Amino acid sequence: MDEGVKKRVLRLLTYGLYVLTARDGEEIAAGTVNWLSQASFQPPLVMLGVKRDSKLHELIEKSGMMAVNILAADQKEVAAAFFKPSQVEGDKINGYSFEEAPNSRAPLLIDLPAWFEARVVESVKKGDHTVFVAEVIEVGLRRADAKPLEMWDTGWFYGG
Ligand SMILES: Cc1cc2nc3c(=O)[nH]c(=O)nc-3n(C[C@H](O)[C@H](O)[C@H](O)COP(=O)(O)O)c2cc1C
């Protein structure tokens, strides 16, 4: 396989961008991710690739839960704020206000248009990212008219 072409081909896959959060006790992690997709209607499953050495990975494994905050098309700067390690100050994380998700208590960013919580039902550890398969257990829609942020439009890449 040609490594250069592999990179270009895999970068043509299309993605959204999401702020993934998790919590175990008083420990909190948050990060912007793109490797996420719905994977079943019934039960409603999602699958996502989470970096093995990340804090997010640790807290998702420990708690068995996560929250996904869906970014709006005009929230590229919010996405950028969650590439760095997460820091909680009062009711803000990386400078953005949050509230606790009902089941996991993971951060829900109140400026973002939609969110869901999911419970891990399977994890596949074959590469440098773990594929978590998780069942959606709660949802919230703050702004029904918002369009989602798409990775291609940001000029960023994660994949290849
Ligand atoms: C464009 C972009 C997309 C990313 N997508 C993912 C992803 O799908 N999965 C993942 O685990 N990390 C992804 N990351 C890295 C996370 O944002 C980063 O690891 C996260 O902030 C968590 O770091 P920490 O828990 O080690 O502090 C991506 C980074 C960038 C720049």
The ligand as a Gaussian input file, in Angstrom:
#p B3LYP/6-31G(d) Opt

LIG

0 1
 C       -8.832000      17.952000      14.449000
 C       -8.677000      17.043000      15.642000
 C       -9.519000      15.941000      15.778000
 C       -9.382000      15.058000      16.866000
 N      -10.164000      13.940000      16.932000
 C       -9.972000      13.054000      17.928000
 C      -10.729000      11.839000      17.992000
 O      -11.566000      11.547000      17.149000
 N      -10.484000      11.013000      19.036000
 C       -9.570000      11.292000      20.004000
 O       -9.404000      10.499000      20.942000
 N       -8.850000      12.433000      19.980000
 C       -9.028000      13.304000      18.963000
 N       -8.278000      14.450000      18.928000
 C       -7.367000      14.733000      20.032000
 C       -8.165000      15.289000      21.209000
 O       -8.719000      16.558000      20.888000
 C       -7.257000      15.413000      22.467000
 O       -6.647000      14.202000      22.684000
 C       -8.164000      15.770000      23.606000
 O       -8.041000      17.142000      23.822000
 C       -7.998000      14.940000      24.840000
 O       -6.754000      15.095000      25.420000
 P       -6.463000      14.634000      26.950000
 O       -7.667000      13.884000      27.432000
 O       -5.232000      13.771000      26.886000
 O       -6.235000      15.912000      27.706000
 C       -8.390000      15.315000      17.848000
 C       -7.543000      16.423000      17.721000
 C       -7.657000      17.261000      16.627000
 C       -6.705000      18.425000      16.499000

